[in-house]
Amino acid sequence: MYDMMNGNWGSGMFVSGLIWILFLVLLIVLIIFLVNKLSGTGNSSSSTAPLRDESLNILKERFARGEISEEEYDRIKQKLKEK
């Protein structure tokens, strides 16, 4: 029990409770990390490559249809490659 004179929480019950909470939080974070890593959703570089390719294809189509000028095409293409 709590002793008001010493500030003791009964043989470390409070500290052991905090340790268990920290352990559970770390375990949950580890599980989430592993699920993301194994499912492939945590890899952002692979998810942006198809989007970049699709964007370049759309840009090429717009240029081929004459919707944008060559200067505009080059400017947008450069911006897409930077990302």
Protein Blocks (a to p, Z undefined) as FASTA:
>chain_A
ZZfklopggholmmmmmmmmmmmmmmmmmmmmmmmmmnopmmmklmmmmmmmmmmmmmmm
mmmnopacfklmmmmmmmmmmZZ
